[in-house]
Amino acid sequence: MENSGGRRTQAERDAITVETGYALCSAAVLAALVFGAVSGPALLFDLPAGAEDLLVMAGCGLAVMLFFVRVVSVLVRFQRGPQPSQPGRTNPDS
């Protein structure tokens, strides 16, 4: 979102703030769900120590990776601007 004057309006700043908050919150929820799904069996069942450690480490690594991927993908999509309301149509009169 660029303004011709170089300065952002209050509405643009608010939109960036809301989008950043959405990106962080949705990424945190996704990371928590993935961590729980991957590490859950290690925490619920009596598994060998090596298997427990592997599942917890894999859950942590995957959660961190997906957190950053989600944040970046949401913010990049926001930078591209809004999509047309009707796919394939860019002119409102068509």
C-alpha positions as YAML, in Angstrom:
chain: A
units: angstrom
residues:
- id: 1
  name: MET
  ca: [0.00, 0.00, 0.00]
- id: 2
  name: GLU
  ca: [1.76, 3.10, -1.23]
- id: 3
  name: ASN
  ca: [0.58, 6.62, -1.08]
- id: 4
  name: SER
  ca: [1.66, 9.11, -3.76]
- id: 5
  name: GLY
  ca: [2.75, 11.62, -1.12]
- id: 6
  name: GLY
  ca: [5.09, 9.16, 0.57]
- id: 7
  name: ARG
  ca: [3.23, 9.29, 3.88]
- id: 8
  name: ARG
  ca: [0.63, 6.77, 4.94]
- id: 9
  name: THR
  ca: [-2.82, 7.84, 6.01]
- id: 10
  name: GLN
  ca: [-4.21, 6.84, 9.39]
- id: 11
  name: ALA
  ca: [-6.45, 4.28, 7.68]
- id: 12
  name: GLU
  ca: [-3.44, 2.69, 5.96]
- id: 13
  name: ARG
  ca: [-1.49, 2.56, 9.22]
- id: 14
  name: ASP
  ca: [-4.49, 1.01, 10.97]
- id: 15
  name: ALA
  ca: [-4.85, -1.59, 8.20]
- id: 16
  name: ILE
  ca: [-1.16, -2.52, 8.52]
- id: 17
  name: THR
  ca: [-1.51, -2.83, 12.30]
- id: 18
  name: VAL
  ca: [-4.59, -5.04, 12.03]
- id: 19
  name: GLU
  ca: [-3.01, -7.22, 9.36]
- id: 20
  name: THR
  ca: [0.18, -7.63, 11.39]
- id: 21
  name: GLY
  ca: [-1.86, -8.61, 14.46]
- id: 22
  name: TYR
  ca: [-3.86, -11.08, 12.40]
- id: 23
  name: ALA
  ca: [-0.68, -12.58, 10.95]
- id: 24
  name: LEU
  ca: [0.88, -13.04, 14.39]
- id: 25
  name: CYS
  ca: [-2.25, -14.44, 16.06]
- id: 26
  name: SER
  ca: [-3.14, -16.85, 13.27]
- id: 27
  name: ALA
  ca: [0.49, -18.00, 13.11]
- id: 28
  name: ALA
  ca: [0.55, -18.60, 16.88]
- id: 29
  name: VAL
  ca: [-2.66, -20.66, 16.72]
- id: 30
  name: LEU
  ca: [-1.33, -22.68, 13.78]
- id: 31
  name: ALA
  ca: [1.99, -23.29, 15.56]
- id: 32
  name: ALA
  ca: [0.23, -24.41, 18.75]
- id: 33
  name: LEU
  ca: [-2.02, -26.81, 16.85]
- id: 34
  name: VAL
  ca: [0.87, -28.31, 14.90]
- id: 35
  name: PHE
  ca: [3.00, -28.65, 18.04]
- id: 36
  name: GLY
  ca: [0.12, -30.38, 19.83]
- id: 37
  name: ALA
  ca: [-0.56, -32.71, 16.92]
- id: 38
  name: VAL
  ca: [3.08, -33.75, 16.51]
- id: 39
  name: SER
  ca: [4.16, -33.75, 20.16]
- id: 40
  name: GLY
  ca: [0.85, -34.85, 21.66]
- id: 41
  name: PRO
  ca: [1.49, -38.59, 21.43]
- id: 42
  name: ALA
  ca: [4.81, -38.14, 23.24]
- id: 43
  name: LEU
  ca: [3.07, -36.32, 26.07]
- id: 44
  name: LEU
  ca: [0.04, -38.62, 26.30]
- id: 45
  name: PHE
  ca: [1.54, -42.08, 25.84]
- id: 46
  name: ASP
  ca: [4.40, -43.88, 27.48]
- id: 47
  name: LEU
  ca: [6.92, -43.96, 24.62]
- id: 48
  name: PRO
  ca: [10.64, -44.73, 24.70]
- id: 49
  name: ALA
  ca: [12.74, -41.71, 25.70]
- id: 50
  name: GLY
  ca: [14.27, -41.36, 22.23]
- id: 51
  name: ALA
  ca: [10.87, -41.34, 20.54]
- id: 52
  name: GLU
  ca: [9.52, -38.77, 23.01]
- id: 53
  name: ASP
  ca: [12.50, -36.48, 22.44]
- id: 54
  name: LEU
  ca: [12.23, -36.86, 18.67]
- id: 55
  name: LEU
  ca: [8.51, -36.04, 18.61]
- id: 56
  name: VAL
  ca: [8.89, -33.02, 20.88]
- id: 57
  name: MET
  ca: [11.86, -31.66, 18.90]
- id: 58
  name: ALA
  ca: [10.07, -32.28, 15.59]
- id: 59
  name: GLY
  ca: [6.96, -30.55, 16.94]
- id: 60
  name: CYS
  ca: [8.98, -27.53, 18.07]
- id: 61
  name: GLY
  ca: [10.87, -27.26, 14.80]
- id: 62
  name: LEU
  ca: [7.79, -27.63, 12.66]
- id: 63
  name: ALA
  ca: [5.81, -25.16, 14.79]
- id: 64
  name: VAL
  ca: [8.54, -22.51, 14.54]
- id: 65
  name: MET
  ca: [8.92, -23.01, 10.80]
- id: 66
  name: LEU
  ca: [5.16, -22.82, 10.15]
- id: 67
  name: PHE
  ca: [4.85, -19.75, 12.39]
- id: 68
  name: PHE
  ca: [7.28, -17.80, 10.22]
- id: 69
  name: VAL
  ca: [5.87, -19.12, 6.95]
- id: 70
  name: ARG
  ca: [2.35, -18.08, 8.02]
- id: 71
  name: VAL
  ca: [3.43, -14.58, 9.08]
- id: 72
  name: VAL
  ca: [5.33, -14.00, 5.85]
- id: 73
  name: SER
  ca: [2.56, -15.38, 3.63]
- id: 74
  name: VAL
  ca: [-0.13, -13.22, 5.27]
- id: 75
  name: LEU
  ca: [1.97, -10.06, 5.07]
- id: 76
  name: VAL
  ca: [3.04, -10.69, 1.47]
- id: 77
  name: ARG
  ca: [-0.58, -11.28, 0.47]
- id: 78
  name: PHE
  ca: [-1.51, -8.01, 2.21]
- id: 79
  name: GLN
  ca: [1.18, -6.12, 0.28]
- id: 80
  name: ARG
  ca: [-0.25, -7.30, -3.06]
- id: 81
  name: GLY
  ca: [-3.52, -5.52, -2.34]
- id: 82
  name: PRO
  ca: [-7.12, -6.63, -2.59]
- id: 83
  name: GLN
  ca: [-8.24, -9.29, -5.05]
- id: 84
  name: PRO
  ca: [-11.05, -8.60, -7.52]
- id: 85
  name: SER
  ca: [-14.44, -9.52, -6.10]
- id: 86
  name: GLN
  ca: [-15.16, -11.75, -9.08]
- id: 87
  name: PRO
  ca: [-12.30, -14.02, -10.16]
- id: 88
  name: GLY
  ca: [-11.11, -13.30, -13.67]
- id: 89
  name: ARG
  ca: [-12.79, -9.90, -13.79]
- id: 90
  name: THR
  ca: [-10.83, -6.76, -13.09]
- id: 91
  name: ASN
  ca: [-13.31, -4.18, -14.37]
- id: 92
  name: PRO
  ca: [-16.39, -3.59, -12.19]
- id: 93
  name: ASP
  ca: [-18.51, -3.01, -15.31]
- id: 94
  name: SER
  ca: [-17.74, -6.40, -16.86]
...
